[in-house]
């Protein structure tokens, strides 16, 4: 009798809500290339790319179709009267600075815009150019990533504490065994789990053990994009040593402590 096949490991639930129209926010320190990235993705010139901090104050928004060969194949096969692909809404958000969680820079406005998106494109500057201002005085992508991670986590803690307090109040006032009561108790449980993870354990939400229902209520992952000057000599170093260092730092930030 042939040996039984080993059971495949359970697939970890993916964070984020499934949708054909997700929102991604482009975040990072001022003057790192966020608006330039936005203009490339949106194929327009809405993003206010300029050589001074906070060129972007009010967020710019663009809705772009997501290329998908499977969609084109289905369109060719069924020839529908209308074609509606999946869309991605990209939002160019004002630059973040150290202390944003306590109101520095455009602090609270910036962080409220971040809460409205499903996921984040985090842009990190890794090129030297004396003509391009850096708000921290020098180019240090490792420091910049830690600033962004810290400010987002501190603001997340503040927001989750408020949301948890509000959910507990509503849960207490809802009728026992009512549908609203059940939903609020589930919300309280998720918020308590998130708060413990990011405050007490000092860990990234992505490292939590979430079931599919919980995962659908949480934001999607962060994609880190490194802004470099491809024509410069430093790009050769960036592609090897710096990229490896950044990758290690991302792993540390996600898996801390």
ABEGO torsion letter per residue (X at the ends): XBBBBBBBBBBBBBBEBBBABBBBBBBEBBGAGAAAAAAAAAGBAABBBBBBBGABABBBBBBBBBBBAAAAAAAAAAGBABBBBBBBBBBBBBBBBBGAAAGBEABAAAAAAAAABABBBBBBBABBBAABBBAAGBBBAAAAAAAAAAAAAAAAAAAAAAAAAAAAAAAAABBBGBAAAAAAAAAAAAAAAAAAAAAAAGBBAAABBBBAAAAAABBBBBBBBBBBBAABAAAAAAABAAAAAAAAAAAAAAAOX
